[in-house]
Amino acid sequence: MLYPIFILFCCPFLGSALENTRDEKSFSLFSVLKWKNTACQAVSDTDLQGVCYTKQECDDKGGTEDGNCAAGFGTCCIITVSGTASSPGGTVTQNCSFIENVDFPAAETNTRSYEYMITKCSTEICQVRLDFINGNFAQPDATTGNCETGDRDTLTLDAGGDDPTRLLCGDLTGQHIYMDVSPTNTNAATVTIATHTDAAAGGTKAWRIKVSQIECDSEFRAPQGCTQMYFDNINTITSFNWDGNTGRSGTNGGILAGQDYKICIKQNKGMCSVEWTPSQVTAPAEAFQLNAVANIITAQHAPTGCDAAAPGGAVADGQSFVQIPGATNLNKGAGLQNVDTFCGQFLSSLVVGANAGATANSAVIANSFELRFVAAGDGHANLAGFSLEASQRPCGTNPVTDTQAIA
């Protein structure tokens, strides 16, 4: 009697994990059965994706069967890591795994320190991507935006090497983060989540974070140094903990202190520039609130111009800005000027006169495919952050005209 032979591959690449596609094949009873460990969709929860394994492979990896794949010969294997009440956290060894709090989706109400160690599933791994399916932690200090003041919930990301350690809190649901990992270390990254029983209000303290390991030659690998990467022609991009509300009271979103990171967009075929516009949101929310500095022309030329405390000097605590390399400013009185730094309460490419401030948002067009966000030090009280639409523009498209201002 002939038995099917299962030939499996080590790690599904991120492309499969993002696109949720799989190849369906026709099988014969007398065929040698083969399939790749591609991504698959769980049947119990649309937020869960797994990897197509045999049932035995799934059991050996500590996974849970959640639907079929490979024309019914495989099982969609969901791997979660949460630990126990006495030993929270754990080691992530498989691609497309999920890290959760104990008893998820129930909230974590105890003072605990979770440590998740992410181990490379292949020597060809160059990045780790975290997708916050759920990631709602207590809000930062209402006055400073600081995540460490008092007994607060904090999330620390450490990939070692040249990738900076990141400290986050607040509402991260829907966000994602890339981490460059050392080519020589077996351990790719460590995620540490500290919770406190008496932490500030504003968070449900429940998390489900998808962990994807990205191969060095993957088309979904971000350029080195990019904390976020977007792939569509039109993307909505928000600062961490943005919820659109002004007047942070300690229970709603706002800028996190001490941020400095780069957001990148994959340049798609036939596209040569990116148009940045604040998202259309309703009052009292505003889609671009970085600080109280007026958007005068000097504030739109360099980071130092966005520092109200010491004009021309180093950026002071409490100041924040975005840099958009290659941005073009349309000045009604002086023609096109090169600017790249924006702060204040309007994102605008329009400047009227030498010192006039922008009074409305307008599109900013740049020939680069990246944006840097800086929130220097503490002092980010009552500031929402930003929600921007980034639209790739076809090659040959003319720059925005001064009639394209948006309210």
C-alpha positions, -999 to +999 in steps of 0.1 A: +000+000+000+013+035-009+013+062+018+016+100+010+049+116+018+048+151+033+075+174+023+075+207+043+095+238+042+109+258+072+093+292+073+066+309+053+078+343+042+060+375+051+044+378+017+022+348+024+014+361+059+003+395+046-016+384+015-031+353+030-029+333-002-023+297-008-018+275-038-045+249-043-033+217-060-050+186-072-041+155-053-043+118-062-043+090-037-011+077-054+006+110-056+036+122-036+019+149-015+038+182-013+030+217-002+047+248+011+041+260+046+021+290+033-002+312+053-038+302+059-068+319+075-083+306+107-120+298+106-127+308+143-114+344+141-108+367+111-079+383+130-060+350+132-038+336+105-018+305+107+006+283+088-004+252+068+012+221+085+003+185+089-017+178+121+014+161+136+036+191+128+010+214+144+009+193+175+047+191+177+049+229+175+024+234+203-002+249+178-039+247+176-058+234+146-082+260+132-094+250+098-081+230+068-056+239+040-037+221+012-070+208-003-079+193+031-047+174+036-032+200+060-044+219+089-043+257+095-020+258+126-024+288+150+005+293+174+001+316+204+025+324+232+012+338+264+027+319+293+009+313+326+000+335+356+032+324+374+054+325+343+040+351+318+055+354+283+076+328+266+097+320+236+085+325+200+102+301+177+078+299+147+070+325+121+034+339+120+030+335+158+008+355+181+019+368+215-009+375+240-016+383+276-026+355+299-064+348+295-067+370+264-092+385+254-098+391+291-078+421+305-046+417+325-054+432+359-023+421+378+012+435+382+032+413+359+063+414+336+059+395+304+090+387+284+087+373+249+119+361+234+117+359+195+141+333+181+149+333+144+132+304+125+159+307+099+194+321+095+180+342+066+159+364+089+168+401+088+137+418+103+108+412+127+075+428+121+049+432+149+013+438+140-009+450+169-042+432+163-051+443+198-027+465+218-045+488+243-024+498+273-028+525+299-023+560+287+009+580+293+012+609+317-015+635+307+009+664+310+041+651+295+032+621+273+058+601+293+051+563+294+073+558+325+059+583+350+043+564+379+029+529+378+021+526+341+019+498+316+049+499+292+060+480+262+097+478+255+111+465+221+147+455+219+163+439+188+199+447+198+225+458+173+218+492+156+181+491+161+171+515+190+152+502+220+117+515+219+094+523+248+057+526+241+023+528+258-013+539+251-035+526+223-014+508+196-042+488+180-039+487+142-003+499+143+028+479+132+065+481+139+096+468+120+128+459+139+161+453+122+177+422+137+214+413+141+226+389+113+247+370+139+223+366+168+200+336+171+177+357+193+160+382+169+143+405+194+128+407+229+094+422+237+088+431+273+054+442+286+051+454+322+016+458+337+006+474+370-026+469+390-027+506+398-017+518+363-034+549+349-068+546+333-074+546+296-063+511+286-080+477+286-046+460+291-052+433+266-030+425+237-027+402+207+004+409+186+013+391+154+050+383+150+063+379+115+099+370+106+111+386+074+138+370+052+166+392+039+155+389+003+118+393+009+099+419-011+082+428+021+115+437+039+116+474+049+146+496+041+170+495+071+160+521+097+123+522+088+101+517+119+070+514+097+065+504+061+034+508+039+028+491+005-004+505-010-008+535-033-030+552-007-023+548+030-036+563+062-007+568+086-011+579+122+013+586+151+013+561+179-016+565+203-035+589+180-072+589+184-081+624+172-090+640+205-077+672+218-074+680+255-059+647+267-073+640+301-053+608+309-079+585+293-076+593+256-049+594+230-021+618+223+016+622+214+040+598+232+071+615+245+106+608+233+098+596+198+121+597+168+113+572+140+110+569+102+079+559+082+086+545+047+064+538+017+073+513-010+075+531-043+052+512-066+056+509-104+049+541-123+049+563-091+074+591-086+061+612-056+039+611-025+012+636-017+007+641+021-026+655+034-042+655+068-070+631+071-106+644+070-117+642+107-145+659+126-144+685+154-130+687+180-104+664+165-077+677+142-055+656+120-023+676+125-015+688+161+022+687+169+027+718+191+018+754+195+045+768+172+030+789+145+035+775+110+056+806+099+080+802+070+110+799+093+093+770+111+090+751+078+127+751+068+145+732+095+139+713+128+154+742+147+126+765+133+101+743+151+116+751+185+097+779+201+119+779+233+152+784+216+149+796+180+179+785+159+190+761+186+185+725+196+150+712+197+136+717+232+115+693+252+078+693+243+085+702+206+075+679+178+077+680+140+076+659+109+103+659+082+094+651+046+125+649+025+122+664-010+090+683-001+081+713-023+066+745-009+045+767-031+049+803-020+025+827-036+050+855-035+083+838-042+076+807-063+087+772-054+110+768-024+125+736-009+113+729+026+111+696+045+101+703+081+066+710+094+052+717+129+024+736+146-013+729+140-014+728+102+004+708+076+007+732+047+028+739+016+014+774+013+031+804+028+020+839+022+046+866+028+079+863+048+064+855+082+027+847+076+015+815+092-006+788+075-043+790+085-054+758+067-041+725+058-029+719+022-012+691+004+026+686+007+042+668-022+076+652-020+098+632-043+109+609-014+089+580+000+095+586+037+086+607+067+104+612+100+085+620+132+102+636+162+086+643+196+114+657+216+115+649+253+084+655+275+058+682+276+033+670+249+001+679+268-032+681+249-016+673+215-033+647+193-004+639+170-012+633+133-033+613+109-021+617+073-032+603+040-001+594+019-010+590-018+015+579-044+014+601-075+021+589-110+053+600-127+048+632-147+021+646-124+025+684-118+031+698-083+001+709-063-012+744-070-021+770-045-058+765-051-057+730-037-058+740+000-082+719+021-101+731+051 
